[in-house]
């Protein structure tokens, strides 16, 4: 969600912290700020609002509410002049699917003269939204300000009344972006007596489109079922700013706020409008939500001493009123905070506003009960320990592949359309990729393994075998001299069997041994306890690695018989510079015609850029010059 700093400041008398400082406070209390971008005399905060807070925070007012609570500064009491209600054309409204539309508000506004509002365009453009026309811009402005999606129909293009109903088989609608959508009874429509006007909560239609020539409007502000919106927008492949908000459970109370703000905007644009009565179909109005919670419960969950006064102050900042009844507090939750439903939610609110950094880390108390260790988990780790000790590195490849029997409805990529039937497919590619990095690791061999879930049921069934469903598999790969591949894989399988007391039976092909572990686990005894005696006995030190490609260079030369490889390597290293991440390493040595031949390998790599051949060639020329100056012949 892109938030304008200037727009946000409009809600406060007190000056907000500078954008970078404000972004930091928001990140550590509310939602991660992914970017801070200067835009003219404004600054745009890109806030990653997660679904748990999207019901109120996908708006400038929602973020202002959070900023007020985080910083402890009050918001302005902003009100807008409302238009006087005047007689307007009658409009019949009915809701035939109340299970999908809990509140539907409409209002006829006539005799409007649309006028460009420069300030509105600036507000929308600041957050990356394009201007369409003054009426539509107003609806979008209120949505990004209040969080409530709105829509307007050209009243002169609507025939008869407005009905909220399910689509009939065979009905079609042409949306505002000129896309024709074939409908069925799973789609909720806003329709007139002739047919569809809009796909409810998702996209308007061309039939009653508002243009710069529109004089009479029907304003819409509604509350639709979140699950319906999400499923329908996904199925018909139409995602909009409106559907994004509706699918996150907006409070029906926002519909009224949105209608009032939209009406006030049109009245500000043209004081001569004729605004009719608001029709509000709201058969089951929501009531104030109340939660009963003990402050001692909150303190216990936080695991640190917090005064009752502090807790009450935090709740006040969040506009949660408190009624004290002995040791229990009855809290009245703001209508727009539909995310607060259980006492644990209140505890989290108190924690984040106080500041997670103010809550000390504590070790949970010992339950006195021994930990139960799943057999598969225990022996998977035993296998890992054996393989790592034997010089193998663990990898993880994707659970999806480009071939298989179980297709993914919405694949992440073209080569990830199916659930993998084995580890081999992706593992073989990983083995080849790892082999390319062998020079960087200073080895001529590649040893990797993977433990993962596979889905062989359909493949096995087609081969006449009984279905085994989802199972755990082990793949071990060796890349090196071809004559050693089979023996190396056989040896490691035997080592596993010897260490664990079972036989590992699988298929070896193209440098990969694969077997199913689920049947092997059945042969093991139940683990009694986890051995952690050596858990902290290692002194390995982890360092970061470069994400940029490396370049390998070799240098071979003739030297006198009494010249040591160490002395040559020292001169090479002194002249090769800081880009050498491995080497020089001696990889070949022989004598010929009274001279000694030495060959060294170096690996060059940068942590901040991709190196070029020309850059490394220049380094190698410096190395060659240093070597020849010692009387040695570079060949």
QUILINLIN-V214670 format. One record per residue. N is the residue number from 1. RES is the residue in one small letter. PHI is phi in whole degrees, -180 to 180 (* if undefined). PSI is psi in degrees with one decimal (* if undefined). BURIAL is + if it has 16 or more other C-alpha atoms within 10 Angstrom, else -. Layout:
# QUILINLIN-V214670
((N:RES:PHI:PSI:BURIAL) (N:RES:PHI:PSI:BURIAL))
This chain:
# QUILINLIN-V214670
((1:x:*:122.3:+) (2:x:-88:126.0:+) (3:x:-120:127.1:+) (4:x:-80:126.6:+) (5:x:-62:-42.5:+) (6:x:-65:-40.5:+) (7:x:-62:-42.8:+) (8:x:-65:-40.4:+) (9:x:-61:-28.4:+) (10:x:-61:-16.6:-) (11:x:-90:-0.8:+) (12:x:-132:138.6:+) (13:x:-74:-42.7:-) (14:x:-75:141.1:-) (15:x:-67:129.6:-) (16:x:-74:157.4:+) (17:x:-58:159.8:-) (18:x:-56:150.5:-) (19:x:-49:-43.7:+) (20:x:-65:-41.7:-) (21:x:-67:-41.5:-) (22:x:-63:-42.2:+) (23:x:-59:-39.3:+) (24:x:-66:-43.3:-) (25:x:-65:-40.8:+) (26:x:-65:-43.2:+) (27:x:-60:-41.0:-) (28:x:-87:-0.3:+) (29:x:-130:-22.6:+) (30:x:-135:-62.9:+) (31:x:-158:149.8:+) (32:x:-68:131.4:+) (33:x:-93:111.2:+) (34:x:-85:-15.4:-) (35:x:-163:148.4:-) (36:x:-129:112.3:+) (37:x:-123:127.1:-) (38:x:-75:131.6:-) (39:x:-139:96.8:-) (40:x:64:-128.4:-) (41:x:-92:13.6:-) (42:x:-120:167.9:-) (43:x:-131:134.3:+) (44:x:-107:124.9:+) (45:x:-98:125.4:+) (46:x:-97:100.9:+) (47:x:-102:127.2:+) (48:x:-87:88.9:+) (49:x:-81:117.8:+) (50:x:-82:161.3:-) (51:x:-57:-29.1:-) (52:x:-67:-20.0:-) (53:x:-119:2.7:+) (54:x:-68:-16.5:+) (55:x:-66:-18.5:+) (56:x:-136:-15.4:+) (57:x:-101:0.9:+) (58:x:-86:53.4:+) (59:x:-165:160.1:+) (60:x:-69:-37.3:+) (61:x:-67:-36.5:+) (62:x:-64:-41.8:+) (63:x:-70:-37.1:+) (64:x:-62:-38.9:+) (65:x:-59:-43.5:+) (66:x:-67:-43.7:+) (67:x:-61:-40.4:+) (68:x:-60:-43.6:+) (69:x:-71:-41.0:+) (70:x:-67:-44.8:+) (71:x:-90:-15.1:-) (72:x:71:33.4:-) (73:x:-119:141.2:+) (74:x:-76:152.8:+) (75:x:-88:157.3:+) (76:x:-68:151.0:-) (77:x:-92:92.6:-) (78:x:-96:126.5:-) (79:x:-129:151.5:-) (80:x:-119:140.7:-) (81:x:-61:131.2:-) (82:x:-95:145.8:+) (83:x:-70:148.7:+) (84:x:-72:136.7:-) (85:x:-73:127.6:-) (86:x:-130:160.4:-) (87:x:-63:131.8:-) (88:x:-136:171.6:+) (89:x:-56:144.9:-) (90:x:-72:146.7:-) (91:x:-141:122.8:-) (92:x:-90:130.4:-) (93:x:-128:133.7:+) (94:x:-140:145.7:-) (95:x:-117:111.1:+) (96:x:-94:-8.4:-) (97:x:-130:67.6:-) (98:x:-63:-21.1:+) (99:x:-69:-20.7:-) (100:x:-107:-14.3:+) (101:x:-136:96.9:+) (102:x:-79:-20.5:+) (103:x:-151:134.0:+) (104:x:-138:116.5:+) (105:x:-117:134.3:+) (106:x:-136:157.2:+) (107:x:-152:133.1:+) (108:x:-89:129.5:+) (109:x:-126:119.1:+) (110:x:-116:164.6:+) (111:x:61:48.5:-) (112:x:-103:138.7:+) (113:x:-112:110.1:+) (114:x:-74:130.3:+) (115:x:-129:134.5:-) (116:x:-59:133.9:-) (117:x:-113:103.0:-) (118:x:-58:-41.9:-) (119:x:-64:-32.5:-) (120:x:-69:-44.6:+) (121:x:-59:-42.2:+) (122:x:-63:-42.5:-) (123:x:-61:-47.1:+) (124:x:-69:-43.6:+) (125:x:-65:-29.8:-) (126:x:-63:-28.7:+) (127:x:-107:19.4:+) (128:x:83:19.0:-) (129:x:-104:138.9:-) (130:x:-90:150.0:-) (131:x:-79:139.9:+) (132:x:-113:-64.8:-) (133:x:-158:164.4:+) (134:x:-55:-36.8:+) (135:x:-72:-50.2:+) (136:x:-63:-38.7:+) (137:x:-59:-39.1:+) (138:x:-64:-41.6:+) (139:x:-63:-41.9:+) (140:x:-69:-38.8:+) (141:x:-59:-46.7:+) (142:x:-65:-39.0:+) (143:x:-63:-45.9:+) (144:x:-75:-19.1:+) (145:x:-87:-49.9:+) (146:x:-96:-29.7:+) (147:x:97:-4.2:+) (148:x:-98:117.9:+) (149:x:-65:145.9:+) (150:x:-136:162.2:+) (151:x:-147:153.0:+) (152:x:-132:135.5:+) (153:x:-109:148.0:+) (154:x:-75:110.4:+) (155:x:-61:-29.8:+) (156:x:-75:-9.7:-) (157:x:-103:0.3:+) (158:x:-97:130.0:+) (159:x:-102:119.2:-) (160:x:74:-142.5:-) (161:x:-94:-175.6:-) (162:x:-110:129.4:+) (163:x:-127:132.8:+) (164:x:-100:110.4:+) (165:x:-148:168.0:+) (166:x:-77:149.1:+) (167:x:-68:154.0:+) (168:x:-99:149.1:+) (169:x:-54:130.3:-) (170:x:92:-11.6:-) (171:x:-68:150.3:-) (172:x:-132:158.6:-) (173:x:-142:140.0:+) (174:x:-100:116.1:+) (175:x:-78:171.8:+) (176:x:-61:-24.5:+) (177:x:-95:21.1:-) (178:x:65:31.6:-) (179:x:-103:130.5:-) (180:x:-90:126.0:-) (181:x:-118:125.4:-) (182:x:-85:131.3:-) (183:x:-108:159.7:+) (184:x:-140:-176.5:-) (185:x:-75:1.7:-) (186:x:-86:-9.4:-) (187:x:-100:131.1:+) (188:x:-89:132.2:+) (189:x:-117:153.2:+) (190:x:-102:119.8:+) (191:x:-134:156.3:+) (192:x:-105:-165.7:+) (193:x:-69:-17.0:-) (194:x:-97:-27.8:-) (195:x:160:-165.1:+) (196:x:-64:138.8:+) (197:x:-110:-31.5:+) (198:x:-162:153.6:+) (199:x:-86:113.7:+) (200:x:-52:124.5:+) (201:x:74:-0.7:+) (202:x:-122:-56.8:+) (203:x:-155:137.4:+) (204:x:-78:164.0:+) (205:x:-107:164.9:+) (206:x:-73:-26.5:+) (207:x:-56:-46.2:+) (208:x:-114:36.2:+) (209:x:-63:138.0:+) (210:x:-85:129.1:+) (211:x:-124:-179.8:-) (212:x:-67:-16.7:-) (213:x:-92:-5.0:-) (214:x:-65:134.1:+) (215:x:-113:-27.6:+) (216:x:-128:136.6:+) (217:x:-124:153.9:+) (218:x:-118:113.6:+) (219:x:-88:141.9:+) (220:x:-127:133.3:+) (221:x:-142:124.4:+) (222:x:-144:173.8:+) (223:x:-131:118.7:+) (224:x:-115:156.6:+) (225:x:-63:127.4:+) (226:x:-64:-44.3:+) (227:x:-64:-40.9:-) (228:x:-61:-46.6:+) (229:x:-61:-46.5:+) (230:x:-62:-49.3:+) (231:x:-65:-42.3:-) (232:x:-70:-44.1:+) (233:x:-63:-36.0:+) (234:x:-67:-42.6:-) (235:x:-70:-39.6:-) (236:x:-93:2.5:-) (237:x:59:43.3:-) (238:x:-128:110.3:-) (239:x:-115:129.0:+) (240:x:-132:169.3:-) (241:x:-61:-34.2:+) (242:x:-68:-48.2:+) (243:x:-64:-34.4:+) (244:x:-61:-37.2:+) (245:x:-78:-43.7:+) (246:x:-62:-36.0:+) (247:x:-73:-3.0:+) (248:x:-109:29.6:+) (249:x:61:63.4:+) (250:x:-69:145.8:+) (251:x:-71:137.1:+) (252:x:-58:-21.3:+) (253:x:-65:-25.0:+) (254:x:-69:-25.7:+) (255:x:-60:-41.9:+) (256:x:-67:-43.2:+) (257:x:-61:-43.2:+) (258:x:-64:-42.3:+) (259:x:-63:-42.7:+) (260:x:-63:-44.3:+) (261:x:-66:-40.9:+) (262:x:-64:-43.3:+) (263:x:-63:-43.4:+) (264:x:-64:-37.5:+) (265:x:-63:-47.3:+) (266:x:-64:-36.0:+) (267:x:-67:-38.5:+) (268:x:-67:-35.3:-) (269:x:-71:-37.2:+) (270:x:-148:106.5:+) (271:x:-70:-10.3:-) (272:x:-95:9.3:-) (273:x:-66:155.7:+) (274:x:-110:103.8:+) (275:x:-100:118.2:+) (276:x:-80:-179.4:+) (277:x:-64:148.8:+) (278:x:-84:125.9:+) (279:x:-94:123.1:-) (280:x:-124:103.3:+) (281:x:-91:102.4:+) (282:x:-145:74.3:+) (283:x:-66:-28.3:-) (284:x:-131:77.3:-) (285:x:-60:142.2:-) (286:x:-74:151.5:-) (287:x:-111:161.3:-) (288:x:-56:130.1:-) (289:x:-84:133.2:-) (290:x:-123:143.0:+) (291:x:-128:137.4:-) (292:x:-105:125.6:+) (293:x:-148:146.2:+) (294:x:-93:133.2:+) (295:x:-60:-30.3:+) (296:x:-65:-33.8:-) (297:x:-63:-45.0:-) (298:x:-62:-45.7:+) (299:x:-63:-41.2:+) (300:x:-64:-40.2:-) (301:x:-70:-33.6:-) (302:x:-71:-29.7:+) (303:x:75:21.2:-) (304:x:-152:157.4:-) (305:x:-75:121.2:-) (306:x:-132:131.7:+) (307:x:-70:152.5:-) (308:x:-62:-34.8:-) (309:x:-63:-41.8:-) (310:x:-62:-44.3:-) (311:x:-61:-44.0:+) (312:x:-65:-38.2:+) (313:x:-65:-41.0:+) (314:x:-63:-45.2:+) (315:x:-63:-37.2:+) (316:x:-63:-40.1:-) (317:x:-62:-30.4:+) (318:x:-91:10.3:+) (319:x:63:28.6:-) (320:x:-99:115.1:+) (321:x:-82:149.5:+) (322:x:-121:130.0:+) (323:x:-120:117.9:-) (324:x:-90:129.5:-) (325:x:-134:86.7:-) (326:x:66:-127.2:-) (327:x:-86:-3.0:-) (328:x:-109:144.3:-) (329:x:-114:134.0:+) (330:x:-101:119.0:+) (331:x:-105:134.9:+) (332:x:-103:118.4:+) (333:x:-90:135.8:+) (334:x:-56:141.4:+) (335:x:-58:-32.9:+) (336:x:-78:-12.6:+) (337:x:-91:67.7:+) (338:x:-72:-7.7:+) (339:x:-81:-13.5:+) (340:x:-95:106.1:+) (341:x:-129:-21.5:-) (342:x:-134:161.3:-) (343:x:-56:-33.8:+) (344:x:-61:-32.6:-) (345:x:-63:-40.8:-) (346:x:-66:-40.7:+) (347:x:-59:-43.4:+) (348:x:-64:-40.4:+) (349:x:-61:-44.2:+) (350:x:-62:-43.2:+) (351:x:-62:-46.6:+) (352:x:-73:-31.6:+) (353:x:-76:-38.2:+) (354:x:-61:-40.8:+) (355:x:116:118.9:-) (356:x:-59:-29.4:-) (357:x:-71:-15.2:-) (358:x:-87:-7.6:-) (359:x:-101:114.0:-) (360:x:-68:148.5:-) (361:x:-76:132.1:-) (362:x:-132:147.5:-) (363:x:-83:128.8:-) (364:x:-58:149.3:-) (365:x:-66:149.9:-) (366:x:-71:124.8:-) (367:x:-75:-16.4:-) (368:x:82:-1.8:-) (369:x:-104:138.6:-) (370:x:-67:143.4:-) (371:x:-72:133.7:-) (372:x:-86:130.0:-) (373:x:-111:116.9:-) (374:x:-60:138.2:-) (375:x:-58:-45.9:-) (376:x:-62:-41.7:+) (377:x:-63:-45.1:-) (378:x:-61:-48.9:+) (379:x:-78:-25.0:+) (380:x:-61:-41.5:+) (381:x:-71:-33.4:-) (382:x:-62:-43.0:-) (383:x:-63:-43.4:+) (384:x:-59:-46.0:+) (385:x:-61:-40.6:-) (386:x:-66:-46.0:+) (387:x:-68:-41.4:+) (388:x:-64:-40.4:-) (389:x:-62:-28.4:-) (390:x:-87:4.9:-) (391:x:96:12.8:-) (392:x:-95:149.0:+) (393:x:-112:139.7:+) (394:x:-85:140.7:-) (395:x:-127:166.0:-) (396:x:-134:122.8:-) (397:x:-108:171.8:-) (398:x:-66:145.9:-) (399:x:-77:-4.8:+) (400:x:-116:153.0:+) (401:x:-143:-179.9:+) (402:x:-89:-3.8:-) (403:x:-136:154.9:-) (404:x:157:-173.1:+) (405:x:-112:-27.1:+) (406:x:-101:107.7:+) (407:x:-84:148.1:+) (408:x:-91:132.0:-) (409:x:-61:-44.4:-) (410:x:-130:84.8:-) (411:x:-65:151.6:-) (412:x:-71:-29.3:-) (413:x:-159:167.5:-) (414:x:-61:-32.9:-) (415:x:-92:14.2:-) (416:x:-134:51.1:+) (417:x:-91:-15.3:+) (418:x:-130:152.7:+) (419:x:-72:130.8:+) (420:x:-66:140.0:+) (421:x:-92:-14.4:+) (422:x:-155:172.1:+) (423:x:-83:-23.0:+) (424:x:-57:-45.3:+) (425:x:-53:-58.1:-) (426:x:-75:-29.9:+) (427:x:-66:-40.5:+) (428:x:-62:-38.7:+) (429:x:-65:-41.3:-) (430:x:-65:-36.6:+) (431:x:-63:-42.3:+) (432:x:-66:-41.0:-) (433:x:-66:-40.2:-) (434:x:-66:-33.4:+) (435:x:-64:-31.9:+) (436:x:-66:-23.5:-) (437:x:-94:4.1:-) (438:x:-55:-40.8:-) (439:x:-61:-36.1:+) (440:x:-66:-31.9:+) (441:x:-89:-5.2:-) (442:x:71:38.2:-) (443:x:-142:155.1:-) (444:x:-100:1.4:-) (445:x:-125:150.2:-) (446:x:-121:125.9:+) (447:x:-129:112.2:+) (448:x:-136:161.8:+) (449:x:-150:161.9:+) (450:x:-145:139.0:+) (451:x:-119:121.7:+) (452:x:-159:170.3:+) (453:x:-88:138.8:+) (454:x:-130:165.0:+) (455:x:-129:76.3:+) (456:x:-89:3.7:+) (457:x:-53:-51.8:+) (458:x:-72:-36.2:+) (459:x:-64:-40.8:+) (460:x:-69:-39.0:-) (461:x:-64:-39.3:-) (462:x:-68:-20.8:-) (463:x:-94:6.6:-) (464:x:85:10.4:-) (465:x:-98:155.6:-) (466:x:-66:144.6:-) (467:x:-67:136.1:-) (468:x:-115:-4.4:-) (469:x:68:-148.1:-) (470:x:-81:127.1:-) (471:x:-135:164.9:+) (472:x:-96:134.8:+) (473:x:-127:158.9:+) (474:x:-123:131.2:+) (475:x:-124:134.2:+) (476:x:-125:129.0:+) (477:x:-122:143.1:+) (478:x:-132:128.3:+) (479:x:-123:121.4:+) (480:x:179:-156.4:+) (481:x:-54:130.8:-) (482:x:-58:-36.2:-) (483:x:-69:-15.0:-) (484:x:-99:-13.2:-) (485:x:-57:-56.5:+) (486:x:-61:-44.0:+) (487:x:-68:-37.0:-) (488:x:-65:-44.2:+) (489:x:-68:-39.5:+) (490:x:-63:-40.6:-) (491:x:-65:-42.3:-) (492:x:-72:-34.2:+) (493:x:-64:-39.5:+) (494:x:-68:-37.1:+) (495:x:-62:-43.6:+) (496:x:-60:-47.1:+) (497:x:-61:-41.8:-) (498:x:-67:-43.7:-) (499:x:-66:-37.3:-) (500:x:-103:-8.1:-) (501:x:79:21.5:-) (502:x:-136:169.0:-) (503:x:-102:128.0:-) (504:x:-96:111.3:+) (505:x:-110:126.1:-) (506:x:-158:-165.3:-) (507:x:-112:132.1:-) (508:x:-111:126.0:+) (509:x:-160:135.2:-) (510:x:51:43.0:-) (511:x:79:11.9:+) (512:x:-129:128.6:+) (513:x:-105:127.4:+) (514:x:-132:138.9:+) (515:x:-148:157.6:+) (516:x:-84:133.3:+) (517:x:-93:-23.0:+) (518:x:-57:-42.5:-) (519:x:-73:-28.6:-) (520:x:-70:-39.3:-) (521:x:-59:-33.2:+) (522:x:-62:-24.9:-) (523:x:-84:-12.9:-) (524:x:-85:154.0:-) (525:x:-78:158.4:-) (526:x:-67:132.6:-) (527:x:-69:140.2:-) (528:x:-93:-40.6:-) (529:x:-159:161.9:-) (530:x:-91:128.7:-) (531:x:-87:108.1:-) (532:x:-113:17.3:-) (533:x:-62:-31.3:-) (534:x:-109:16.0:-) (535:x:-62:-33.7:-) (536:x:-113:20.9:-) (537:x:-90:-4.4:-) (538:x:-92:152.2:-) (539:x:-121:28.5:-) (540:x:-63:146.1:-) (541:x:-120:125.4:-) (542:x:-96:135.3:-) (543:x:-128:155.3:-) (544:x:-73:157.8:-) (545:x:-122:159.4:-) (546:x:-80:144.9:-) (547:x:-94:0.6:-) (548:x:-97:154.5:-) (549:x:-63:154.4:-) (550:x:-109:161.3:+) (551:x:-126:132.8:+) (552:x:-103:133.4:-) (553:x:-132:137.7:-) (554:x:-112:148.6:-) (555:x:-136:127.5:+) (556:x:-121:143.3:+) (557:x:-153:157.5:+) (558:x:-98:133.0:+) (559:x:-131:171.6:+) (560:x:-70:155.2:-) (561:x:-58:-28.9:-) (562:x:-89:1.4:-) (563:x:-80:130.6:-) (564:x:-89:150.9:-) (565:x:-63:-34.6:+) (566:x:-62:-40.0:-) (567:x:-68:-37.4:-) (568:x:-68:-44.3:+) (569:x:-60:-36.3:+) (570:x:-63:-44.2:-) (571:x:-67:-40.0:-) (572:x:-61:-46.5:+) (573:x:-64:-39.6:-) (574:x:-64:-26.4:-) (575:x:-106:-9.9:+) (576:x:-82:-19.8:+) (577:x:87:-174.9:-) (578:x:-82:-8.3:-) (579:x:-79:-6.4:+) (580:x:-79:114.9:+) (581:x:-100:-13.1:+) (582:x:-151:131.9:+) (583:x:103:-175.5:+) (584:x:-72:135.5:+) (585:x:-116:130.4:+) (586:x:-74:123.0:+) (587:x:-123:-4.0:-) (588:x:-154:141.3:-) (589:x:-155:131.7:-) (590:x:-158:166.7:-) (591:x:-115:144.6:-) (592:x:-158:127.9:-) (593:x:53:42.6:-) (594:x:76:9.7:-) (595:x:-123:157.4:-) (596:x:-106:134.9:+) (597:x:-106:129.6:+) (598:x:-125:139.2:+) (599:x:-129:129.5:+) (600:x:-121:150.4:+) (601:x:-121:139.7:+) (602:x:-131:145.6:+) (603:x:-117:123.0:+) (604:x:-105:140.1:+) (605:x:-163:145.8:+) (606:x:-115:151.6:+) (607:x:-91:-5.7:-) (608:x:-130:0.4:-) (609:x:-164:168.6:-) (610:x:-89:125.6:-) (611:x:-77:149.1:+) (612:x:-104:158.0:-) (613:x:-61:-40.1:-) (614:x:-61:-39.2:-) (615:x:-64:-43.4:-) (616:x:-76:-33.6:+) (617:x:-60:-38.3:-) (618:x:-65:-38.5:-) (619:x:-65:-43.0:-) (620:x:-66:-34.3:+) (621:x:-62:-37.5:-) (622:x:-65:-39.5:-) (623:x:-65:-45.9:+) (624:x:-60:-42.6:+) (625:x:-62:-43.1:-) (626:x:-65:-37.2:+) (627:x:-71:-45.1:+) (628:x:-69:-26.8:-) (629:x:-68:-16.3:-) (630:x:-92:5.0:-) (631:x:88:9.8:-) (632:x:-94:151.5:+) (633:x:-102:115.1:-) (634:x:-82:128.1:+) (635:x:-116:*:-))
